[in-house]
């Protein structure tokens, strides 16, 4: 009986501190850590210019990469919009650029070119994105 009590006390002594729900949210979605401190008056104009610049580069790139993958071009636009938004919520780096790669698009395109049905080709491409 004494061994069990000693073991229990040791496990309590070495236990990690419990986090509140807010700390858990900030840990898994860092946007909730920095967004309350975001200075709209100072930073928004620069972020809008940066967003327009990135969009001007990303839109043609993603349309061409979706063409290489043999899927409709609008799916490239979905990728261009979705990946950065997901990273903005769950990512922690402030200087990371998120986009798809041309090498991956070329490899996926060679796999998808044998599929005749467009819906099946799109579904297979989506499935491969999650592998």
ZIFEN-V950728 format. One record per residue. N is the residue number from 0. SS is DSSP state (2 for helix, 1 for strand, 0 for the rest). PHI is phi in degrees with one decimal (999 if undefined). OMEGA is omega in degrees with one decimal (999 if undefined). Layout:
n:ss:phi:omega
N:SS:PHI:OMEGA
N:SS:PHI:OMEGA
//
This chain:
n:ss:phi:omega
0:0:999:-179.9
1:2:-65.0:179.3
2:2:-66.0:-179.6
3:2:-66.4:179.0
4:2:-66.0:178.9
5:2:-63.4:178.8
6:2:-61.9:179.9
7:2:-65.6:-179.8
8:2:-65.9:178.9
9:2:-63.9:179.5
10:2:-67.4:175.8
11:2:-68.1:-178.3
12:2:-67.3:-177.9
13:0:-97.8:-179.1
14:0:-70.9:177.0
15:0:-74.6:178.3
16:0:-65.0:-179.7
17:0:-79.8:179.6
18:0:-97.9:173.8
19:0:-76.8:179.9
20:2:-63.5:178.7
21:2:-67.2:177.0
22:2:-64.9:177.2
23:2:-63.1:179.4
24:2:-61.9:179.0
25:2:-67.9:178.4
26:2:-70.7:-176.1
27:2:-88.2:177.4
28:0:-132.9:-173.9
29:0:-60.0:178.0
30:2:-59.1:-179.9
31:2:-75.7:175.8
32:2:-84.8:-174.3
33:2:-97.0:-176.4
34:2:-60.9:178.1
35:2:-63.2:-178.9
36:2:-100.6:-178.0
37:0:-70.7:-179.6
38:0:-94.7:-175.9
39:2:-61.9:-177.0
40:2:-62.4:-176.7
41:2:-89.8:-168.1
42:2:-103.4:-171.6
43:2:-62.1:-177.6
44:2:-62.7:178.3
45:2:-70.0:178.7
46:2:-68.5:176.9
47:2:-66.0:177.6
48:2:-62.4:178.2
49:2:-63.6:178.6
50:2:-64.0:177.9
51:2:-65.6:178.7
52:2:-62.1:179.3
53:2:-64.2:179.4
54:2:-63.1:179.6
55:2:-64.8:177.2
56:2:-87.3:-173.9
57:2:-72.9:-175.0
58:2:-59.7:178.3
59:2:-64.5:179.9
60:2:-63.6:-177.1
61:2:-69.6:176.5
62:2:-64.5:179.7
63:2:-68.6:178.6
64:2:-67.7:176.8
65:2:-69.0:175.0
66:2:-66.4:176.0
67:2:-61.6:-179.6
68:0:-79.4:-179.5
69:0:64.0:172.7
70:0:-121.8:179.9
71:0:-56.9:-173.6
72:2:-61.7:-177.6
73:2:-66.8:176.0
74:2:-68.7:173.4
75:2:-64.8:177.6
76:2:-68.7:175.2
77:2:-60.9:179.0
78:2:-63.5:-178.8
79:2:-62.4:-178.8
80:2:-87.6:-172.3
81:2:-75.6:-174.5
82:2:-58.8:178.6
83:2:-65.7:178.7
84:2:-67.5:178.0
85:2:-63.3:179.6
86:2:-67.1:178.9
87:2:-60.9:-179.7
88:2:-82.5:-171.1
89:2:-102.9:-178.4
90:0:-87.9:-177.3
91:0:-118.5:180.0
92:0:-87.2:-179.8
93:0:-92.5:-176.2
94:0:-123.0:-177.6
95:0:-93.6:175.7
96:0:-102.8:-177.0
97:0:-116.0:173.8
98:0:-163.1:177.7
99:0:-85.8:-177.2
100:0:-103.4:-178.4
101:2:-68.1:179.6
102:2:-65.0:179.9
103:2:-64.9:179.1
104:2:-61.4:179.1
105:2:-66.1:178.7
106:2:-65.9:179.2
107:2:-65.2:178.6
108:2:-60.8:178.6
109:2:-67.8:177.1
110:2:-73.7:-174.4
111:2:-80.1:-175.6
112:0:-67.2:179.1
113:0:-82.4:-178.9
114:0:-91.0:-175.4
115:0:-80.0:-176.7
116:0:-73.7:-176.2
117:2:-63.8:179.9
118:2:-63.6:178.5
119:2:-67.2:178.5
120:2:-64.1:178.8
121:2:-65.3:-179.9
122:2:-62.9:178.3
123:2:-67.0:176.8
124:2:-62.7:177.5
125:2:-65.2:178.9
126:2:-61.0:-179.6
127:2:-66.8:178.5
128:2:-66.1:-178.5
129:0:-93.9:178.2
130:0:-79.4:999
//
